[in-house]
Amino acid sequence: MGWVDLNAELVIALSAVLVSVISLIVGVRTLSTQRRHNKLSLRPIAHFSKGDYDDLIFISLKNNGVGPLIIDEFSVVNREGVFKRLIDSFGCLAVEVVWDGFADNIDGRVLAPGDEFVLVKVGFDSSQRDLRALIRSALATTVLLLAYRSIYNEMQPPITFRLEWFARH
């Protein structure tokens, strides 16, 4: 009789422990991979949209990702200074315009996947060419800054969005 035959119970017990340890290692690695996948699959993607038409100008912030976008800080910078709302960056021009929509301070707000905040939106008729030109001129020197994070509190790359596109007219 061999050693294995004499110690069959010990061999079975050691084999069971070995299989259990291997199963534990596989389980921990699978959990780690699943957590990493969850973080990546719930990532927000911030995108600034702009529109400049004869009858409409707008700027909005949209979440093109699949996870909630948590806004830590949004700032507007131009020659006049730093502002928390885009509409404030227009100075006295802001009171001369009937805005179709604008956003208040969006710091601390959460943007669901596929949703957007309209930062400013204004429509024009054919008699308002001069006003439209003034708004375009003000936007052309403006920079939007956004710091945001995911639902897992992971900071996302900050966004600097220059509105110099409005200077093309």
HELIX and SHEET records of a PDB file:
HELIX    1   1 TRP A    3  LEU A    6  1                                   4    
HELIX    2   2 ALA A    8  SER A   41  1                                  34    
HELIX    3   3 LEU A   86  GLU A   96  5                                  11    
HELIX    4   4 ARG A  129  ALA A  140  1                                  12    
HELIX    5   5 GLU A  164  ARG A  168  5                                   5    
SHEET    1   A 4 ALA A  46  ASP A  52  0                                        
SHEET    2   A 4 LEU A  56  ASN A  63 -1                                        
SHEET    3   A 4 GLU A 116  GLY A 123 -1                                        
SHEET    4   A 4 GLY A 101  PHE A 102 -1                                        
SHEET    1   B 3 GLY A  81  PHE A  83  0                                        
SHEET    2   B 3 LEU A  69  ASN A  78 -1                                        
SHEET    3   B 3 VAL A 110  LEU A 111 -1                                        
SHEET    1   C 4 GLY A  81  PHE A  83  0                                        
SHEET    2   C 4 LEU A  69  ASN A  78 -1                                        
SHEET    3   C 4 VAL A 143  ARG A 149 -1                                        
SHEET    4   C 4 ILE A 159  ARG A 162 -1                                        
END                                                                             
